[in-house]
Amino acid sequence: LLQWELKFLPLAVGWFEGAKSCTTLSIDEYNYTDYRRRVLEESEEAFQSRILTALYEFVRGVTEKVLERRDELALVAACDDKIAMVEEENMRILNEKKRLREDVEERDRKIAKLEEENKRLRGIVESERKSLED
């Protein structure tokens, strides 16, 4: 929106340039040029003052919009930083969960190997007991 407001400045200047011819208003009475009556006449200084006042108000309004936009951008930047921190923490947690899952799987493999070894050793012990009993 701000970019469009700035583009309206040349239109406003053009409008005032076109309105300059309207600073004097005459009315023909009875459709005779001899009976012309001047209804409105504005001095060049008064017209220039109105132009400057209007342009000043326009630019001041745009400046306020710029300041509001700057505050909005600062807020968005702060939120973006917080979002980035949360995403980074989330990634760290996901990596930690993956590492823990891999550790559990490794532990389960070791337990399975130890159980097989234990079973094999029990078999050896049992066969030795039987041979000693015979």
Phi and psi restraints in degrees (value plus and minus 20) as a CYANA .aco file:
   2 LEU   PHI     -81.5   -41.5
   2 LEU   PSI     -60.5   -20.5
   3 GLN   PHI     -82.4   -42.4
   3 GLN   PSI     -53.6   -13.6
   4 TRP   PHI     -92.7   -52.7
   4 TRP   PSI     -57.4   -17.4
   5 GLU   PHI     -81.1   -41.1
   5 GLU   PSI     -60.3   -20.3
   6 LEU   PHI     -86.9   -46.9
   6 LEU   PSI     -51.0   -11.0
   7 LYS   PHI     -93.0   -53.0
   7 LYS   PSI     -36.7     3.3
   8 PHE   PHI    -100.0   -60.0
   8 PHE   PSI     -33.9     6.1
   9 LEU   PHI     -78.5   -38.5
   9 LEU   PSI     -68.7   -28.7
  10 PRO   PHI     -81.4   -41.4
  10 PRO   PSI     -52.5   -12.5
  11 LEU   PHI     -85.8   -45.8
  11 LEU   PSI     -60.3   -20.3
  12 ALA   PHI     -84.5   -44.5
  12 ALA   PSI     -62.6   -22.6
  13 VAL   PHI     -83.4   -43.4
  13 VAL   PSI     -63.9   -23.9
  14 GLY   PHI     -82.0   -42.0
  14 GLY   PSI     -57.8   -17.8
  15 TRP   PHI     -83.4   -43.4
  15 TRP   PSI     -63.2   -23.2
  16 PHE   PHI     -85.6   -45.6
  16 PHE   PSI     -57.3   -17.3
  17 GLU   PHI     -83.7   -43.7
  17 GLU   PSI     -59.4   -19.4
  18 GLY   PHI     -90.3   -50.3
  18 GLY   PSI     -50.3   -10.3
  19 ALA   PHI     -99.1   -59.1
  19 ALA   PSI     -31.6     8.4
  20 LYS   PHI     -78.2   -38.2
  20 LYS   PSI     -55.3   -15.3
  21 SER   PHI     -89.6   -49.6
  21 SER   PSI     -34.0     6.0
  22 CYS   PHI    -112.1   -72.1
  22 CYS   PSI     -10.4    29.6
  23 THR   PHI     -97.4   -57.4
  23 THR   PSI     -33.5     6.5
  24 THR   PHI    -144.4  -104.4
  24 THR   PSI     106.9   146.9
  25 LEU   PHI    -144.6  -104.6
  25 LEU   PSI     102.2   142.2
  26 SER   PHI    -138.1   -98.1
  26 SER   PSI     129.2   169.2
  27 ILE   PHI    -142.7  -102.7
  27 ILE   PSI     109.9   149.9
  28 ASP   PHI    -103.6   -63.6
  28 ASP   PSI      99.7   139.7
  29 GLU   PHI    -112.6   -72.6
  29 GLU   PSI     115.3   155.3
  30 TYR   PHI      42.4    82.4
  30 TYR   PSI       0.2    40.2
  31 ASN   PHI      37.3    77.3
  31 ASN   PSI       8.3    48.3
  32 TYR   PHI    -136.0   -96.0
  32 TYR   PSI     115.3   155.3
  33 THR   PHI     -90.4   -50.4
  33 THR   PSI     -40.2    -0.2
  34 ASP   PHI     -92.7   -52.7
  34 ASP   PSI     -41.9    -1.9
  35 TYR   PHI    -124.1   -84.1
  35 TYR   PSI      19.4    59.4
  36 ARG   PHI     -97.0   -57.0
  36 ARG   PSI     115.4   155.4
  37 ARG   PHI    -144.5  -104.5
  37 ARG   PSI     107.8   147.8
  38 ARG   PHI    -103.3   -63.3
  38 ARG   PSI     102.9   142.9
  39 VAL   PHI    -118.5   -78.5
  39 VAL   PSI     -60.3   -20.3
  40 LEU   PHI    -157.5  -117.5
  40 LEU   PSI     111.8   151.8
  41 GLU   PHI    -163.2  -123.2
  41 GLU   PSI     104.2   144.2
  42 GLU   PHI    -135.9   -95.9
  42 GLU   PSI     116.7   156.7
  43 SER   PHI     -90.9   -50.9
  43 SER   PSI     138.9   178.9
  44 GLU   PHI     -80.0   -40.0
  44 GLU   PSI     -60.2   -20.2
  45 GLU   PHI     -84.3   -44.3
  45 GLU   PSI     -61.1   -21.1
  46 ALA   PHI     -86.1   -46.1
  46 ALA   PSI     -60.4   -20.4
  47 PHE   PHI     -85.6   -45.6
  47 PHE   PSI     -65.5   -25.5
  48 GLN   PHI     -81.2   -41.2
  48 GLN   PSI     -57.7   -17.7
  49 SER   PHI     -83.5   -43.5
  49 SER   PSI     -62.4   -22.4
  50 ARG   PHI     -84.0   -44.0
  50 ARG   PSI     -59.4   -19.4
  51 ILE   PHI     -82.1   -42.1
  51 ILE   PSI     -70.4   -30.4
  52 LEU   PHI     -82.1   -42.1
  52 LEU   PSI     -60.1   -20.1
  53 THR   PHI     -83.0   -43.0
  53 THR   PSI     -65.7   -25.7
  54 ALA   PHI     -84.3   -44.3
  54 ALA   PSI     -64.0   -24.0
  55 LEU   PHI     -85.5   -45.5
  55 LEU   PSI     -58.1   -18.1
  56 TYR   PHI     -82.1   -42.1
  56 TYR   PSI     -66.0   -26.0
  57 GLU   PHI     -82.8   -42.8
  57 GLU   PSI     -59.6   -19.6
  58 PHE   PHI     -82.5   -42.5
  58 PHE   PSI     -70.5   -30.5
  59 VAL   PHI     -86.1   -46.1
  59 VAL   PSI     -58.2   -18.2
  60 ARG   PHI     -83.0   -43.0
  60 ARG   PSI     -60.4   -20.4
  61 GLY   PHI     -84.4   -44.4
  61 GLY   PSI     -59.8   -19.8
  62 VAL   PHI     -85.6   -45.6
  62 VAL   PSI     -60.3   -20.3
  63 THR   PHI     -81.2   -41.2
  63 THR   PSI     -61.5   -21.5
  64 GLU   PHI     -81.6   -41.6
  64 GLU   PSI     -59.9   -19.9
  65 LYS   PHI     -83.6   -43.6
  65 LYS   PSI     -59.4   -19.4
  66 VAL   PHI     -82.7   -42.7
  66 VAL   PSI     -64.1   -24.1
  67 LEU   PHI     -84.7   -44.7
  67 LEU   PSI     -61.8   -21.8
  68 GLU   PHI     -81.8   -41.8
  68 GLU   PSI     -62.9   -22.9
  69 ARG   PHI     -83.8   -43.8
  69 ARG   PSI     -59.5   -19.5
  70 ARG   PHI     -82.5   -42.5
  70 ARG   PSI     -62.6   -22.6
  71 ASP   PHI     -83.4   -43.4
  71 ASP   PSI     -61.1   -21.1
  72 GLU   PHI     -82.5   -42.5
  72 GLU   PSI     -62.3   -22.3
  73 LEU   PHI     -85.3   -45.3
  73 LEU   PSI     -57.6   -17.6
  74 ALA   PHI     -84.3   -44.3
  74 ALA   PSI     -60.4   -20.4
  75 LEU   PHI     -84.7   -44.7
  75 LEU   PSI     -63.5   -23.5
  76 VAL   PHI     -83.0   -43.0
  76 VAL   PSI     -61.3   -21.3
  77 ALA   PHI     -82.9   -42.9
  77 ALA   PSI     -62.0   -22.0
  78 ALA   PHI     -83.5   -43.5
  78 ALA   PSI     -62.1   -22.1
  79 CYS   PHI     -85.5   -45.5
  79 CYS   PSI     -60.2   -20.2
  80 ASP   PHI     -81.0   -41.0
  80 ASP   PSI     -60.3   -20.3
  81 ASP   PHI     -82.4   -42.4
  81 ASP   PSI     -64.2   -24.2
  82 LYS   PHI     -84.9   -44.9
  82 LYS   PSI     -61.5   -21.5
  83 ILE   PHI     -82.1   -42.1
  83 ILE   PSI     -62.5   -22.5
  84 ALA   PHI     -82.4   -42.4
  84 ALA   PSI     -60.4   -20.4
  85 MET   PHI     -84.3   -44.3
  85 MET   PSI     -63.0   -23.0
  86 VAL   PHI     -84.9   -44.9
  86 VAL   PSI     -62.8   -22.8
  87 GLU   PHI     -83.9   -43.9
  87 GLU   PSI     -59.4   -19.4
  88 GLU   PHI     -84.1   -44.1
  88 GLU   PSI     -63.6   -23.6
  89 GLU   PHI     -84.0   -44.0
  89 GLU   PSI     -60.4   -20.4
  90 ASN   PHI     -81.7   -41.7
  90 ASN   PSI     -63.4   -23.4
  91 MET   PHI     -83.4   -43.4
  91 MET   PSI     -61.2   -21.2
  92 ARG   PHI     -81.5   -41.5
  92 ARG   PSI     -63.6   -23.6
  93 ILE   PHI     -84.8   -44.8
  93 ILE   PSI     -62.4   -22.4
  94 LEU   PHI     -82.3   -42.3
  94 LEU   PSI     -61.8   -21.8
  95 ASN   PHI     -84.5   -44.5
  95 ASN   PSI     -59.5   -19.5
  96 GLU   PHI     -84.7   -44.7
  96 GLU   PSI     -63.0   -23.0
  97 LYS   PHI     -81.4   -41.4
  97 LYS   PSI     -61.4   -21.4
  98 LYS   PHI     -83.0   -43.0
  98 LYS   PSI     -64.4   -24.4
  99 ARG   PHI     -82.5   -42.5
  99 ARG   PSI     -63.9   -23.9
 100 LEU   PHI     -83.8   -43.8
 100 LEU   PSI     -60.3   -20.3
 101 ARG   PHI     -82.0   -42.0
 101 ARG   PSI     -63.0   -23.0
 102 GLU   PHI     -84.2   -44.2
 102 GLU   PSI     -59.1   -19.1
 103 ASP   PHI     -82.4   -42.4
 103 ASP   PSI     -61.9   -21.9
 104 VAL   PHI     -84.2   -44.2
 104 VAL   PSI     -63.5   -23.5
 105 GLU   PHI     -82.7   -42.7
 105 GLU   PSI     -61.6   -21.6
 106 GLU   PHI     -83.3   -43.3
 106 GLU   PSI     -63.2   -23.2
 107 ARG   PHI     -81.2   -41.2
 107 ARG   PSI     -63.6   -23.6
 108 ASP   PHI     -82.7   -42.7
 108 ASP   PSI     -58.4   -18.4
 109 ARG   PHI     -84.4   -44.4
 109 ARG   PSI     -62.6   -22.6
 110 LYS   PHI     -83.8   -43.8
 110 LYS   PSI     -61.6   -21.6
 111 ILE   PHI     -82.4   -42.4
 111 ILE   PSI     -63.7   -23.7
 112 ALA   PHI     -81.2   -41.2
 112 ALA   PSI     -62.0   -22.0
 113 LYS   PHI     -84.0   -44.0
 113 LYS   PSI     -63.3   -23.3
 114 LEU   PHI     -84.8   -44.8
 114 LEU   PSI     -58.4   -18.4
 115 GLU   PHI     -84.1   -44.1
 115 GLU   PSI     -60.4   -20.4
 116 GLU   PHI     -83.4   -43.4
 116 GLU   PSI     -63.8   -23.8
 117 GLU   PHI     -83.5   -43.5
 117 GLU   PSI     -62.2   -22.2
 118 ASN   PHI     -81.4   -41.4
 118 ASN   PSI     -63.2   -23.2
 119 LYS   PHI     -83.3   -43.3
 119 LYS   PSI     -63.6   -23.6
 120 ARG   PHI     -82.4   -42.4
 120 ARG   PSI     -64.0   -24.0
 121 LEU   PHI     -86.6   -46.6
 121 LEU   PSI     -56.5   -16.5
 122 ARG   PHI     -81.8   -41.8
 122 ARG   PSI     -61.4   -21.4
 123 GLY   PHI     -81.7   -41.7
 123 GLY   PSI     -61.1   -21.1
 124 ILE   PHI     -84.9   -44.9
 124 ILE   PSI     -64.6   -24.6
 125 VAL   PHI     -82.2   -42.2
 125 VAL   PSI     -64.3   -24.3
 126 GLU   PHI     -82.9   -42.9
 126 GLU   PSI     -62.0   -22.0
 127 SER   PHI     -88.7   -48.7
 127 SER   PSI     -54.6   -14.6
 128 GLU   PHI     -88.4   -48.4
 128 GLU   PSI     -59.1   -19.1
 129 ARG   PHI     -82.2   -42.2
 129 ARG   PSI     -65.2   -25.2
 130 LYS   PHI     -84.5   -44.5
 130 LYS   PSI     -59.8   -19.8
 131 SER   PHI     -89.0   -49.0
 131 SER   PSI     -51.6   -11.6
 132 LEU   PHI     -93.7   -53.7
 132 LEU   PSI     -53.6   -13.6
 133 GLU   PHI     -93.8   -53.8
 133 GLU   PSI     -48.3    -8.3
